[in-house]
Amino acid sequence: ELKVEQNPLFLSMQEGKNYTIYCNYSTTSDRLYWYRQDPGKSLESLFVLLSNGAVKQEGRLMASLDTKARLSTLHITAAVHDLSATYFCGWGAQKLVFGQGTRLTINP
Amino acid sequence: NAGVTQTPKFRILKIGQSMTLQCAQDMNHNYMYWYRQDPGMGLKLIYYSVGAGITDKGEVPNGYNVSRSTTEDFPLRLELAAPSQTSVYFCASRPSASGSNQPQHFGDGTRLSIL
């Protein structure tokens, strides 16, 4: 069964700090997605990771993929308030499922 | 580009009524998906399709039906609406090419309340 688990589910942090969101998945597949969702809005694509060891960065966000460990991470560097949102990882080939989401609050 | 278009954006139904949520994409994507998102929760896959004429169940298919007669359209049918189906419904699509770095594109969602 295809399962995706994120942790933590809730994260409150101070501006300027670093933190990591973890995404574990149950079976092998060919790609992993990271999305951002603001309250009342749809999902916005952040990264698509296709292969083992893949690393992508955009601004203060960096995502990586370790297929041997079945783990992806989303690292936040020097957090700013504008990064407050819910972050989802998604996993699968044809059948694509998502983790529970990590609700990130960044306090000034 | 319009991307993924969902209609309606909002709807209130009475218990036992039925309705169809519409989803259309203009990107020629083979793969299409329906998810539901309950308040404060993650996305649950309802149904998905890998091409016209092909559909398959996701994690929470009970109470829903889908069809895929064209590449562009993937409607979701609710029969005998129940309060437990109150949710936000998202449609999504993506290319099928293996190795494609294209993300899954989401529509803006349909907010459905069943009273």
Interface residues (C-beta under 8 A of the other chain):
Chain A: D30 Y33 Y35 S42 L43 S45 V48 L50 F88 G90 Q94 K95 L96 V97 F98 G99 Q100 G101
Chain B: Y31 Y33 Y35 M41 G42 L43 L45 Y48 V50 D56 G58 E59 F90 A92 R94 S98 G99 N101 Q102 P103 Q104 H105 F106 G107 D108 G109
